[in-house]
Amino acid sequence: MHPPLHSTPAGRRAARVPIAAVCALAIALSVVGCAGRPEAPIIEPPLGSTAGQTAERLNAVLPADVILLGEQHDVPAHHEIKQQVVALLAARGVLAAVALEMADSGVSTASLKPSATEQQVRNALKWSDKAWPWADYGPAIMTAVRAEVPVVGANLPREQMRNSMSDAQLDAKLPGPALKAQQQGIRIGHCNLLPESQIAPMTRIQISRDITMAHTVHQAAVAGKTVLLLAGNGHVDRQLGVPQHLPIDLKVKAIHLRAGDARPEEKADAFDAVWQTPAVPPVDYCEQFKKQMAPRPAS
């Protein structure tokens, strides 16, 4: 028979370890264990009085591998709907990722914890508040982060735009009529003030942006879940935008958030659903653009 542990020299040495030291070690180990545990997701509720209506509208387009939610960037109701959609999908446990036109591809919040601060999230996304006011997009983004859903940049990085402008191969990425329509959209979107020589290069940037967003969305796809892309309405147009560059085996739903009544030039088959919101006062962006384009007086 082996002697009892406390009767051996090693046992006697161990027996002399102070009880206080053992307790301190146990406490230290427990603290380390708690610090290493993953944080539980925080499921935030959809905000605003229209949350019930948004839930009904969302039910009508689900299930989907990808939802492309197209907004008018300056409409507050659209920002509220984005947060509601993120919250509703996260609460169901089906939100795979949130992809953003508002951040460049290659950035992500995947390494952040649900308790991350807004500044940490902005840093991770390399957020430009000048281009995209955080007050508009922060609620939807933070709702995803709290739910431990990765938020990823999806747009074409600025440093790649020059190469896209000169890449004539991009012209073949859309059918002929769609390419012409996209070029016309660039003309109108720039208030017919761009030189004609700039139309093709600017259209290529638009196409390259859509291709980059489509690639990001495809990479984030998870079977049985939904990737949500937040972008402008033009990018989610089925005939011109991101859907043109996604695999046909993905079940994609394009939603148009529209403020006010439909415009005559809108095509009914460009979107799977149109979610109308109250009209907002018109803003003359062309007048602002004319001032930007006007030659500066010589100093």
MIDOSE-1310 file (N, C-alpha, C; in nm, 2 decimals, decimal comma, always signed):
residues 299
mhpp	+0,08/-0,12/+0,00/+0,00/+0,00/+0,00/+0,09/+0,12/+0,00; +0,04/+0,23/-0,08/+0,11/+0,35/-0,08/+0,08/+0,43/+0,05; +0,17/+0,50/+0,11/+0,14/+0,58/+0,23/+0,05/+0,69/+0,19; -0,03/+0,74/+0,28/-0,11/+0,86/+0,26/-0,02/+0,98/+0,21
lhst	-0,08/+1,06/+0,12/-0,01/+1,17/+0,06/+0,06/+1,26/+0,16; -0,02/+1,28/+0,27/+0,04/+1,38/+0,37/+0,16/+1,32/+0,45; +0,18/+1,19/+0,43/+0,29/+1,13/+0,51/+0,42/+1,13/+0,43; +0,42/+1,15/+0,30/+0,54/+1,16/+0,22/+0,60/+1,29/+0,23
pagr	+0,73/+1,30/+0,19/+0,80/+1,43/+0,20/+0,73/+1,54/+0,11; +0,69/+1,49/-0,01/+0,62/+1,59/-0,10/+0,49/+1,63/-0,04; +0,42/+1,53/+0,02/+0,29/+1,56/+0,08/+0,30/+1,66/+0,20; +0,41/+1,64/+0,28/+0,43/+1,72/+0,39/+0,46/+1,87/+0,35
raar	+0,54/+1,88/+0,23/+0,57/+2,01/+0,18/+0,44/+2,08/+0,13; +0,35/+2,00/+0,06/+0,23/+2,05/+0,01/+0,14/+2,09/+0,12; +0,14/+2,02/+0,23/+0,05/+2,05/+0,34/+0,09/+2,18/+0,41; +0,21/+2,22/+0,39/+0,25/+2,35/+0,46/+0,21/+2,47/+0,37
vpia	+0,16/+2,45/+0,25/+0,11/+2,57/+0,17/+0,00/+2,64/+0,25; +0,01/+2,77/+0,27/-0,09/+2,84/+0,35/-0,23/+2,83/+0,28; -0,33/+2,81/+0,36/-0,47/+2,81/+0,31/-0,50/+2,93/+0,24; -0,45/+3,05/+0,28/-0,48/+3,18/+0,22/-0,43/+3,18/+0,08
avca	-0,31/+3,12/+0,05/-0,25/+3,12/-0,08/-0,34/+3,03/-0,17; -0,39/+2,92/-0,12/-0,48/+2,83/-0,20/-0,61/+2,91/-0,24; -0,66/+2,98/-0,15/-0,78/+3,06/-0,17/-0,76/+3,17/-0,28; -0,64/+3,23/-0,26/-0,61/+3,34/-0,36/-0,59/+3,29/-0,50
laia	-0,53/+3,17/-0,51/-0,51/+3,10/-0,64/-0,65/+3,07/-0,70; -0,74/+3,02/-0,62/-0,87/+2,98/-0,66/-0,95/+3,11/-0,72; -0,93/+3,22/-0,64/-1,00/+3,34/-0,68/-0,94/+3,39/-0,81; -0,81/+3,38/-0,83/-0,74/+3,43/-0,95/-0,79/+3,35/-1,07
lsvv	-0,80/+3,22/-1,05/-0,84/+3,13/-1,16/-0,98/+3,16/-1,20; -1,07/+3,19/-1,10/-1,21/+3,21/-1,13/-1,22/+3,34/-1,21; -1,14/+3,44/-1,17/-1,14/+3,57/-1,25/-1,10/+3,55/-1,39; -0,99/+3,48/-1,41/-0,94/+3,45/-1,54/-1,05/+3,38/-1,62
gcag	-1,11/+3,28/-1,56/-1,22/+3,21/-1,63/-1,33/+3,30/-1,68; -1,37/+3,39/-1,59/-1,48/+3,48/-1,63/-1,44/+3,57/-1,74; -1,32/+3,62/-1,73/-1,27/+3,71/-1,84/-1,26/+3,65/-1,97; -1,24/+3,52/-1,97/-1,22/+3,45/-2,10/-1,35/+3,40/-2,16
rpea	-1,46/+3,41/-2,09/-1,59/+3,37/-2,14/-1,64/+3,46/-2,25; -1,70/+3,40/-2,36/-1,76/+3,49/-2,46/-1,88/+3,56/-2,40; -1,90/+3,68/-2,45/-2,02/+3,76/-2,41/-2,14/+3,71/-2,48; -2,25/+3,72/-2,40/-2,38/+3,68/-2,46/-2,43/+3,79/-2,56
piie	-2,49/+3,75/-2,67/-2,55/+3,85/-2,76/-2,66/+3,94/-2,68; -2,67/+4,06/-2,72/-2,77/+4,15/-2,67/-2,87/+4,18/-2,78; -2,99/+4,13/-2,76/-3,10/+4,14/-2,87/-3,18/+4,27/-2,84; -3,16/+4,37/-2,92/-3,23/+4,50/-2,90/-3,36/+4,50/-2,98
pplg	-3,46/+4,57/-2,93/-3,59/+4,57/-3,00/-3,59/+4,66/-3,12; -3,68/+4,64/-3,21/-3,70/+4,74/-3,32/-3,75/+4,87/-3,26; -3,70/+4,98/-3,31/-3,74/+5,11/-3,26/-3,84/+5,18/-3,35; -3,92/+5,26/-3,29/-4,02/+5,34/-3,37/-4,16/+5,28/-3,38
stag	-4,25/+5,37/-3,41/-4,39/+5,33/-3,41/-4,43/+5,24/-3,53; -4,34/+5,24/-3,63/-4,38/+5,16/-3,75/-4,32/+5,02/-3,75; -4,27/+4,97/-3,63/-4,20/+4,84/-3,62/-4,30/+4,73/-3,66; -4,43/+4,74/-3,62/-4,52/+4,64/-3,65/-4,54/+4,62/-3,80
qtae	-4,56/+4,74/-3,87/-4,57/+4,74/-4,01/-4,45/+4,68/-4,08; -4,33/+4,71/-4,03/-4,21/+4,66/-4,09/-4,20/+4,51/-4,07; -4,25/+4,46/-3,96/-4,25/+4,31/-3,94/-4,34/+4,24/-4,04; -4,45/+4,30/-4,06/-4,54/+4,24/-4,16/-4,48/+4,24/-4,30
rlna	-4,42/+4,35/-4,34/-4,36/+4,36/-4,47/-4,24/+4,27/-4,48; -4,17/+4,25/-4,38/-4,05/+4,16/-4,38/-4,10/+4,02/-4,39; -4,21/+3,98/-4,32/-4,26/+3,84/-4,34/-4,30/+3,81/-4,48; -4,34/+3,91/-4,55/-4,38/+3,89/-4,69/-4,27/+3,86/-4,79
vlpa	-4,15/+3,89/-4,75/-4,03/+3,87/-4,84/-3,95/+3,75/-4,79; -3,97/+3,70/-4,67/-3,89/+3,59/-4,62/-3,95/+3,46/-4,66; -3,87/+3,35/-4,67/-3,73/+3,35/-4,65/-3,65/+3,40/-4,77; -3,53/+3,44/-4,74/-3,44/+3,49/-4,84/-3,29/+3,46/-4,80
dvil	-3,21/+3,43/-4,89/-3,06/+3,42/-4,86/-3,00/+3,56/-4,85; -3,06/+3,65/-4,93/-3,01/+3,79/-4,93/-3,12/+3,88/-4,94; -3,12/+3,99/-4,85/-3,22/+4,10/-4,87/-3,13/+4,22/-4,90; -3,17/+4,29/-5,01/-3,11/+4,41/-5,05/-3,20/+4,52/-5,02
lgeq	-3,17/+4,60/-4,92/-3,26/+4,71/-4,87/-3,21/+4,84/-4,92; -3,28/+4,89/-5,02/-3,24/+5,02/-5,08/-3,31/+5,14/-5,02; -3,23/+5,23/-4,98/-3,29/+5,35/-4,91/-3,27/+5,48/-5,00; -3,34/+5,58/-4,96/-3,31/+5,72/-5,00/-3,23/+5,77/-4,89
hdvp	-3,11/+5,81/-4,91/-3,01/+5,84/-4,80/-3,05/+5,95/-4,70; -3,14/+6,04/-4,75/-3,17/+6,16/-4,67/-3,31/+6,15/-4,60; -3,37/+6,03/-4,60/-3,50/+6,01/-4,54/-3,49/+5,95/-4,40; -3,53/+6,02/-4,30/-3,51/+5,96/-4,16/-3,59/+5,83/-4,14
ahhe	-3,71/+5,82/-4,21/-3,79/+5,70/-4,19/-3,72/+5,58/-4,24; -3,64/+5,60/-4,35/-3,57/+5,48/-4,40/-3,46/+5,43/-4,31; -3,39/+5,52/-4,23/-3,29/+5,48/-4,14/-3,36/+5,41/-4,02; -3,48/+5,45/-3,98/-3,56/+5,38/-3,88/-3,59/+5,24/-3,92
ikqq	-3,63/+5,22/-4,05/-3,67/+5,09/-4,10/-3,55/+5,00/-4,10; -3,43/+5,05/-4,14/-3,31/+4,97/-4,14/-3,28/+4,91/-4,00; -3,30/+4,99/-3,90/-3,27/+4,94/-3,77/-3,38/+4,83/-3,73; -3,50/+4,86/-3,77/-3,61/+4,76/-3,74/-3,58/+4,63/-3,81
vval	-3,54/+4,63/-3,93/-3,51/+4,50/-4,01/-3,40/+4,43/-3,94; -3,29/+4,50/-3,91/-3,18/+4,43/-3,84/-3,23/+4,37/-3,71; -3,30/+4,45/-3,63/-3,35/+4,39/-3,50/-3,44/+4,27/-3,52; -3,53/+4,28/-3,61/-3,63/+4,17/-3,63/-3,55/+4,04/-3,68
laar	-3,46/+4,05/-3,77/-3,39/+3,94/-3,82/-3,30/+3,88/-3,71; -3,23/+3,97/-3,64/-3,14/+3,92/-3,53/-3,22/+3,85/-3,42; -3,34/+3,90/-3,39/-3,42/+3,84/-3,28/-3,47/+3,69/-3,33; -3,48/+3,67/-3,46/-3,51/+3,54/-3,51/-3,39/+3,45/-3,52
gvla	-3,28/+3,50/-3,50/-3,15/+3,42/-3,51/-3,12/+3,39/-3,65; -3,16/+3,47/-3,75/-3,14/+3,43/-3,89/-3,05/+3,54/-3,97; -3,00/+3,63/-3,89/-2,92/+3,74/-3,96/-2,77/+3,69/-3,97; -2,73/+3,66/-4,09/-2,59/+3,61/-4,10/-2,49/+3,73/-4,10
aval	-2,52/+3,84/-4,16/-2,43/+3,96/-4,16/-2,51/+4,08/-4,21; -2,45/+4,19/-4,18/-2,50/+4,32/-4,24/-2,39/+4,38/-4,32; -2,41/+4,39/-4,45/-2,32/+4,45/-4,54/-2,36/+4,60/-4,57; -2,26/+4,68/-4,59/-2,28/+4,83/-4,60/-2,22/+4,89/-4,72
emad	-2,30/+4,96/-4,80/-2,25/+5,05/-4,90/-2,16/+5,16/-4,83; -2,19/+5,19/-4,71/-2,13/+5,31/-4,64/-1,99/+5,28/-4,59; -1,94/+5,16/-4,61/-1,80/+5,13/-4,57/-1,73/+5,05/-4,67; -1,60/+5,07/-4,69/-1,53/+5,00/-4,79/-1,51/+4,85/-4,76
sgvs	-1,51/+4,77/-4,87/-1,48/+4,63/-4,85/-1,35/+4,60/-4,78; -1,35/+4,50/-4,70/-1,23/+4,47/-4,62/-1,23/+4,50/-4,48; -1,33/+4,58/-4,44/-1,34/+4,62/-4,29/-1,46/+4,54/-4,23; -1,45/+4,52/-4,10/-1,55/+4,43/-4,04/-1,55/+4,45/-3,89
tasl	-1,66/+4,43/-3,83/-1,67/+4,43/-3,68/-1,66/+4,29/-3,62; -1,63/+4,19/-3,70/-1,63/+4,05/-3,65/-1,55/+4,02/-3,53; -1,44/+4,10/-3,51/-1,36/+4,08/-3,39/-1,41/+4,15/-3,26; -1,51/+4,23/-3,28/-1,56/+4,30/-3,16/-1,66/+4,22/-3,08
kpsa	-1,67/+4,26/-2,95/-1,77/+4,19/-2,86/-1,90/+4,27/-2,87; -2,01/+4,21/-2,82/-2,14/+4,28/-2,82/-2,14/+4,40/-2,74; -2,05/+4,42/-2,64/-2,04/+4,53/-2,56/-1,95/+4,64/-2,61; -1,90/+4,63/-2,74/-1,81/+4,73/-2,80/-1,88/+4,87/-2,80
teqq	-1,80/+4,97/-2,78/-1,85/+5,10/-2,78/-1,87/+5,15/-2,93; -1,95/+5,25/-2,94/-1,97/+5,31/-3,08/-1,84/+5,35/-3,14; -1,75/+5,41/-3,06/-1,62/+5,45/-3,12/-1,54/+5,33/-3,17; -1,54/+5,22/-3,09/-1,47/+5,10/-3,14/-1,53/+5,05/-3,27
vrna	-1,66/+5,05/-3,28/-1,73/+5,01/-3,41/-1,69/+5,10/-3,52; -1,69/+5,23/-3,50/-1,66/+5,33/-3,60/-1,51/+5,31/-3,65; -1,43/+5,28/-3,55/-1,29/+5,26/-3,59/-1,27/+5,13/-3,67; -1,34/+5,03/-3,63/-1,33/+4,90/-3,71/-1,38/+4,91/-3,85
lkws	-1,48/+5,00/-3,87/-1,54/+5,02/-4,00/-1,47/+5,13/-4,08; -1,38/+5,20/-4,01/-1,31/+5,32/-4,07/-1,42/+5,42/-4,12; -1,51/+5,45/-4,03/-1,63/+5,52/-4,07/-1,59/+5,67/-4,10; -1,66/+5,72/-4,21/-1,64/+5,86/-4,25/-1,77/+5,93/-4,22
dkaw	-1,78/+6,00/-4,11/-1,90/+6,07/-4,08/-1,93/+6,19/-4,17; -1,83/+6,24/-4,24/-1,86/+6,34/-4,34/-1,94/+6,29/-4,46; -1,91/+6,17/-4,50/-1,98/+6,11/-4,61/-2,11/+6,05/-4,57; -2,11/+5,99/-4,45/-2,23/+5,91/-4,40/-2,25/+5,95/-4,25
pwad	-2,34/+6,03/-4,22/-2,36/+6,07/-4,08/-2,39/+5,95/-3,99; -2,31/+5,93/-3,89/-2,32/+5,82/-3,80/-2,46/+5,82/-3,73; -2,51/+5,94/-3,70/-2,64/+5,95/-3,64/-2,75/+5,87/-3,72; -2,74/+5,87/-3,85/-2,83/+5,80/-3,94/-2,81/+5,65/-3,94
ygpa	-2,69/+5,61/-3,94/-2,66/+5,46/-3,96/-2,62/+5,39/-3,84; -2,58/+5,46/-3,73/-2,54/+5,40/-3,61/-2,64/+5,31/-3,55; -2,77/+5,35/-3,54/-2,86/+5,26/-3,47/-2,87/+5,12/-3,53; -2,88/+5,11/-3,66/-2,88/+4,98/-3,73/-2,76/+4,90/-3,71
imta	-2,64/+4,97/-3,72/-2,51/+4,90/-3,71/-2,49/+4,85/-3,57; -2,52/+4,93/-3,47/-2,50/+4,89/-3,33/-2,60/+4,78/-3,29; -2,72/+4,78/-3,35/-2,81/+4,67/-3,32/-2,76/+4,54/-3,36; -2,69/+4,54/-3,48/-2,62/+4,42/-3,53/-2,51/+4,38/-3,44
vrae	-2,42/+4,47/-3,40/-2,31/+4,44/-3,32/-2,35/+4,39/-3,18; -2,45/+4,45/-3,12/-2,50/+4,40/-2,99/-2,55/+4,25/-3,01; -2,61/+4,22/-3,12/-2,66/+4,08/-3,14/-2,55/+3,99/-3,19; -2,42/+4,03/-3,19/-2,31/+3,95/-3,23/-2,32/+3,91/-3,38
vpvv	-2,37/+4,00/-3,46/-2,38/+3,98/-3,60/-2,27/+4,06/-3,67; -2,19/+4,01/-3,75/-2,08/+4,09/-3,81/-2,14/+4,19/-3,91; -2,08/+4,31/-3,90/-2,11/+4,42/-3,99/-1,99/+4,44/-4,08; -2,01/+4,43/-4,21/-1,89/+4,43/-4,30/-1,91/+4,54/-4,41
ganl	-1,80/+4,60/-4,44/-1,79/+4,70/-4,55/-1,81/+4,63/-4,68; -1,88/+4,69/-4,78/-1,91/+4,62/-4,90/-1,88/+4,71/-5,03; -1,84/+4,83/-5,01/-1,83/+4,92/-5,12/-1,69/+4,92/-5,18; -1,67/+4,96/-5,30/-1,54/+4,97/-5,37/-1,45/+5,07/-5,30
preq	-1,34/+5,03/-5,26/-1,25/+5,13/-5,19/-1,21/+5,24/-5,29; -1,19/+5,36/-5,24/-1,17/+5,48/-5,32/-1,04/+5,46/-5,40; -0,94/+5,40/-5,35/-0,81/+5,38/-5,42/-0,83/+5,29/-5,54; -0,93/+5,22/-5,55/-0,95/+5,13/-5,67/-1,04/+5,20/-5,78
mrns	-1,09/+5,32/-5,75/-1,19/+5,38/-5,85/-1,12/+5,42/-5,98; -1,00/+5,47/-5,97/-0,93/+5,51/-6,09/-0,91/+5,40/-6,19; -0,87/+5,28/-6,13/-0,85/+5,17/-6,22/-0,99/+5,13/-6,28; -1,09/+5,14/-6,21/-1,23/+5,10/-6,26/-1,27/+5,19/-6,37
msda	-1,23/+5,32/-6,36/-1,27/+5,42/-6,46/-1,22/+5,38/-6,60; -1,10/+5,32/-6,60/-1,04/+5,29/-6,73/-1,05/+5,15/-6,78; -1,13/+5,07/-6,70/-1,15/+4,93/-6,73/-1,27/+4,91/-6,82; -1,24/+4,90/-6,95/-1,35/+4,89/-7,05/-1,42/+4,76/-7,04
qlda	-1,36/+4,66/-6,97/-1,42/+4,53/-6,96/-1,55/+4,53/-6,87; -1,55/+4,64/-6,79/-1,67/+4,65/-6,70/-1,80/+4,68/-6,78; -1,78/+4,74/-6,90/-1,89/+4,77/-6,99/-1,97/+4,64/-7,03; -1,91/+4,53/-7,03/-1,97/+4,41/-7,07/-2,04/+4,34/-6,95
klpg	-2,03/+4,39/-6,83/-2,09/+4,33/-6,71/-2,24/+4,35/-6,70; -2,29/+4,44/-6,79/-2,44/+4,46/-6,79/-2,48/+4,43/-6,94; -2,61/+4,38/-6,95/-2,66/+4,38/-7,09/-2,67/+4,52/-7,15; -2,66/+4,52/-7,28/-2,66/+4,65/-7,35/-2,76/+4,75/-7,31
palk	-2,89/+4,72/-7,30/-2,99/+4,81/-7,26/-2,97/+4,86/-7,11; -2,93/+4,76/-7,03/-2,90/+4,80/-6,89/-2,78/+4,90/-6,88; -2,68/+4,87/-6,96/-2,57/+4,96/-6,96/-2,61/+5,10/-7,00; -2,69/+5,11/-7,11/-2,74/+5,24/-7,15/-2,82/+5,31/-7,04
aqqq	-2,90/+5,23/-6,97/-2,99/+5,29/-6,87/-2,90/+5,34/-6,75; -2,79/+5,26/-6,72/-2,70/+5,30/-6,61/-2,63/+5,43/-6,65; -2,59/+5,44/-6,77/-2,52/+5,56/-6,82/-2,62/+5,68/-6,81; -2,74/+5,66/-6,85/-2,84/+5,77/-6,84/-2,86/+5,81/-6,69
giri	-2,86/+5,71/-6,61/-2,88/+5,74/-6,47/-2,76/+5,82/-6,41; -2,64/+5,80/-6,46/-2,53/+5,88/-6,42/-2,54/+6,02/-6,47; -2,59/+6,04/-6,59/-2,62/+6,17/-6,64/-2,71/+6,25/-6,56; -2,83/+6,19/-6,53/-2,93/+6,25/-6,46/-2,89/+6,27/-6,31
ghcn	-2,82/+6,17/-6,26/-2,78/+6,18/-6,12/-2,68/+6,29/-6,09; -2,61/+6,33/-6,20/-2,52/+6,44/-6,19/-2,57/+6,57/-6,26; -2,71/+6,57/-6,27/-2,78/+6,69/-6,31/-2,74/+6,74/-6,45; -2,70/+6,64/-6,54/-2,66/+6,67/-6,68/-2,55/+6,77/-6,69
llpe	-2,46/+6,77/-6,58/-2,35/+6,87/-6,58/-2,22/+6,80/-6,61; -2,21/+6,67/-6,61/-2,08/+6,60/-6,64/-2,05/+6,61/-6,79; -1,93/+6,63/-6,83/-1,89/+6,62/-6,97/-1,92/+6,48/-7,02; -1,96/+6,47/-7,14/-2,00/+6,34/-7,20/-1,88/+6,24/-7,19
sqia	-1,76/+6,29/-7,19/-1,64/+6,20/-7,18/-1,63/+6,13/-7,05; -1,70/+6,19/-6,95/-1,69/+6,13/-6,81/-1,80/+6,03/-6,79; -1,90/+6,02/-6,88/-2,02/+5,93/-6,85/-1,97/+5,78/-6,84; -1,90/+5,73/-6,94/-1,86/+5,59/-6,94/-1,77/+5,56/-6,82
pmtr	-1,66/+5,64/-6,79/-1,58/+5,61/-6,67/-1,66/+5,61/-6,54; -1,75/+5,71/-6,52/-1,83/+5,71/-6,40/-1,93/+5,60/-6,39; -1,98/+5,55/-6,51/-2,07/+5,43/-6,51/-1,99/+5,31/-6,47; -1,86/+5,30/-6,51/-1,78/+5,19/-6,47/-1,76/+5,18/-6,32
iqis	-1,74/+5,30/-6,26/-1,73/+5,30/-6,11/-1,86/+5,24/-6,05; -1,97/+5,29/-6,10/-2,10/+5,24/-6,05/-2,11/+5,08/-6,06; -2,07/+5,03/-6,18/-2,08/+4,89/-6,20/-1,98/+4,82/-6,11; -1,86/+4,87/-6,09/-1,76/+4,81/-6,01/-1,80/+4,81/-5,86
rdit	-1,87/+4,92/-5,82/-1,93/+4,92/-5,68/-2,03/+4,81/-5,67; -2,12/+4,79/-5,76/-2,22/+4,68/-5,75/-2,15/+4,55/-5,75; -2,05/+4,53/-5,83/-1,98/+4,40/-5,83/-1,92/+4,37/-5,70; -1,85/+4,47/-5,64/-1,79/+4,46/-5,51/-1,89/+4,43/-5,40
maht	-2,00/+4,49/-5,40/-2,11/+4,47/-5,30/-2,16/+4,32/-5,32; -2,18/+4,28/-5,45/-2,23/+4,15/-5,47/-2,13/+4,04/-5,42; -2,00/+4,07/-5,44/-1,90/+3,97/-5,40/-1,90/+3,96/-5,24; -1,91/+4,08/-5,18/-1,92/+4,08/-5,03/-2,04/+4,00/-4,98
vhqa	-2,15/+4,03/-5,04/-2,28/+3,96/-4,99/-2,26/+3,81/-5,01; -2,21/+3,77/-5,13/-2,20/+3,63/-5,16/-2,10/+3,56/-5,06; -2,00/+3,63/-5,03/-1,90/+3,57/-4,93/-1,96/+3,56/-4,79; -2,05/+3,64/-4,76/-2,11/+3,64/-4,62/-2,23/+3,55/-4,61
avag	-2,27/+3,49/-4,72/-2,39/+3,40/-4,72/-2,37/+3,28/-4,64; -2,48/+3,24/-4,56/-2,48/+3,13/-4,47/-2,61/+3,05/-4,50; -2,60/+2,92/-4,52/-2,72/+2,84/-4,55/-2,82/+2,86/-4,43; -2,95/+2,88/-4,47/-3,05/+2,90/-4,36/-3,06/+3,03/-4,30
ktvl	-2,97/+3,12/-4,34/-2,97/+3,26/-4,28/-2,98/+3,36/-4,39; -2,99/+3,49/-4,35/-3,01/+3,60/-4,44/-2,90/+3,70/-4,43; -2,83/+3,74/-4,54/-2,74/+3,85/-4,54/-2,82/+3,98/-4,58; -2,80/+4,08/-4,50/-2,87/+4,21/-4,53/-2,78/+4,31/-4,58
llag	-2,80/+4,36/-4,70/-2,72/+4,47/-4,76/-2,80/+4,60/-4,75; -2,74/+4,70/-4,69/-2,79/+4,84/-4,68/-2,72/+4,92/-4,78; -2,80/+4,98/-4,87/-2,74/+5,06/-4,98/-2,85/+5,15/-5,04; -2,81/+5,24/-5,13/-2,90/+5,32/-5,20/-2,99/+5,25/-5,29
nghv	-3,10/+5,30/-5,33/-3,20/+5,23/-5,41/-3,14/+5,19/-5,55; -3,05/+5,28/-5,61/-3,00/+5,24/-5,74/-2,91/+5,12/-5,73; -2,85/+5,09/-5,62/-2,76/+4,97/-5,61/-2,84/+4,84/-5,60; -2,96/+4,85/-5,56/-3,04/+4,72/-5,54/-3,14/+4,70/-5,65
drql	-3,14/+4,78/-5,75/-3,22/+4,76/-5,87/-3,19/+4,63/-5,94; -3,29/+4,55/-5,96/-3,27/+4,41/-6,02/-3,21/+4,42/-6,16; -3,25/+4,52/-6,23/-3,21/+4,53/-6,37/-3,07/+4,59/-6,39; -3,03/+4,67/-6,29/-2,91/+4,75/-6,31/-2,80/+4,72/-6,21
gvpq	-2,84/+4,69/-6,09/-2,74/+4,69/-5,98/-2,69/+4,56/-5,93; -2,68/+4,54/-5,80/-2,61/+4,43/-5,73/-2,67/+4,29/-5,78; -2,81/+4,28/-5,80/-2,86/+4,15/-5,84/-2,81/+4,10/-5,97; -2,76/+4,19/-6,06/-2,70/+4,15/-6,18/-2,58/+4,07/-6,17
hlpi	-2,51/+4,08/-6,05/-2,38/+4,02/-6,03/-2,38/+3,91/-5,92; -2,50/+3,87/-5,88/-2,51/+3,76/-5,78/-2,54/+3,63/-5,84; -2,49/+3,52/-5,78/-2,52/+3,39/-5,84/-2,67/+3,36/-5,84; -2,71/+3,29/-5,95/-2,86/+3,27/-5,97/-2,91/+3,17/-5,86
dlkv	-2,83/+3,10/-5,79/-2,88/+3,00/-5,70/-2,91/+3,06/-5,56; -2,87/+3,19/-5,54/-2,91/+3,26/-5,42/-3,05/+3,32/-5,43; -3,13/+3,30/-5,33/-3,26/+3,36/-5,33/-3,25/+3,50/-5,28; -3,27/+3,60/-5,37/-3,24/+3,74/-5,34/-3,37/+3,82/-5,35
kaih	-3,39/+3,90/-5,25/-3,51/+3,99/-5,25/-3,46/+4,14/-5,24; -3,50/+4,22/-5,34/-3,46/+4,36/-5,35/-3,58/+4,44/-5,31; -3,56/+4,53/-5,21/-3,66/+4,61/-5,15/-3,63/+4,76/-5,17; -3,73/+4,83/-5,23/-3,71/+4,97/-5,25/-3,79/+5,05/-5,14
lrag	-3,71/+5,12/-5,06/-3,77/+5,22/-4,97/-3,80/+5,35/-5,05; -3,93/+5,38/-5,06/-3,97/+5,49/-5,14/-4,04/+5,60/-5,06; -3,99/+5,72/-5,06/-4,06/+5,83/-4,99/-4,16/+5,89/-5,08; -4,29/+5,88/-5,05/-4,39/+5,94/-5,14/-4,43/+5,85/-5,25
darp	-4,50/+5,90/-5,35/-4,56/+5,83/-5,46/-4,45/+5,79/-5,56; -4,48/+5,69/-5,64/-4,39/+5,64/-5,74/-4,37/+5,75/-5,85; -4,25/+5,75/-5,90/-4,22/+5,84/-6,01/-4,25/+5,77/-6,15; -4,28/+5,84/-6,25/-4,32/+5,78/-6,38/-4,21/+5,69/-6,44
eeka	-4,08/+5,73/-6,41/-3,97/+5,65/-6,47/-3,94/+5,52/-6,40; -4,00/+5,50/-6,29/-3,97/+5,38/-6,21/-4,04/+5,26/-6,28; -3,96/+5,15/-6,28/-4,01/+5,02/-6,34/-4,06/+4,93/-6,24; -4,17/+4,87/-6,26/-4,23/+4,79/-6,15/-4,15/+4,66/-6,13
dafd	-4,08/+4,61/-6,23/-4,01/+4,48/-6,21/-3,86/+4,51/-6,16; -3,83/+4,63/-6,12/-3,69/+4,65/-6,08/-3,67/+4,60/-5,93; -3,78/+4,58/-5,86/-3,77/+4,54/-5,72/-3,87/+4,44/-5,69; -3,84/+4,36/-5,58/-3,94/+4,26/-5,54/-4,05/+4,31/-5,45
avwq	-4,02/+4,42/-5,39/-4,11/+4,49/-5,30/-4,08/+4,64/-5,29; -4,18/+4,72/-5,28/-4,17/+4,86/-5,25/-4,24/+4,90/-5,12; -4,16/+4,95/-5,03/-4,21/+4,99/-4,90/-4,22/+5,14/-4,90; -4,34/+5,19/-4,91/-4,36/+5,33/-4,92/-4,36/+5,39/-4,78
tpav	-4,30/+5,51/-4,77/-4,30/+5,59/-4,65/-4,35/+5,73/-4,69; -4,39/+5,81/-4,59/-4,44/+5,94/-4,62/-4,34/+6,03/-4,70; -4,40/+6,11/-4,78/-4,32/+6,20/-4,86/-4,24/+6,30/-4,77; -4,13/+6,34/-4,82/-4,04/+6,44/-4,75/-4,03/+6,56/-4,84
ppvd	-4,00/+6,68/-4,79/-3,98/+6,80/-4,87/-3,87/+6,78/-4,97; -3,89/+6,82/-5,09/-3,78/+6,80/-5,19/-3,66/+6,89/-5,16; -3,55/+6,84/-5,20/-3,42/+6,91/-5,18/-3,36/+6,93/-5,32; -3,32/+7,05/-5,36/-3,26/+7,07/-5,49/-3,11/+7,04/-5,49
yceq	-3,08/+6,92/-5,50/-2,94/+6,88/-5,50/-2,87/+6,93/-5,62; -2,94/+6,95/-5,73/-2,87/+7,00/-5,85/-2,82/+7,14/-5,83; -2,90/+7,22/-5,76/-2,85/+7,35/-5,73/-2,72/+7,35/-5,65; -2,72/+7,26/-5,56/-2,60/+7,24/-5,48/-2,48/+7,19/-5,56
fkkq	-2,51/+7,10/-5,65/-2,41/+7,04/-5,74/-2,35/+7,15/-5,84; -2,44/+7,23/-5,89/-2,40/+7,34/-5,98/-2,30/+7,43/-5,91; -2,32/+7,46/-5,78/-2,23/+7,55/-5,71/-2,10/+7,48/-5,69; -2,10/+7,35/-5,67/-1,97/+7,27/-5,66/-1,90/+7,27/-5,79
mapr	-1,97/+7,26/-5,90/-1,91/+7,25/-6,03/-1,86/+7,39/-6,09; -1,92/+7,50/-6,03/-1,89/+7,63/-6,08/-1,74/+7,66/-6,07; -1,68/+7,72/-6,17/-1,53/+7,75/-6,16/-1,51/+7,85/-6,05; -1,41/+7,83/-5,97/-1,37/+7,92/-5,86/-1,30/+8,05/-5,92
pas	-1,34/+8,16/-5,86/-1,27/+8,29/-5,91/-1,12/+8,28/-5,88; -1,05/+8,34/-5,97/-0,90/+8,34/-5,95/-0,87/+8,43/-5,83; -0,77/+8,38/-5,75/-0,73/+8,46/-5,63/-0,63/+8,56/-5,66
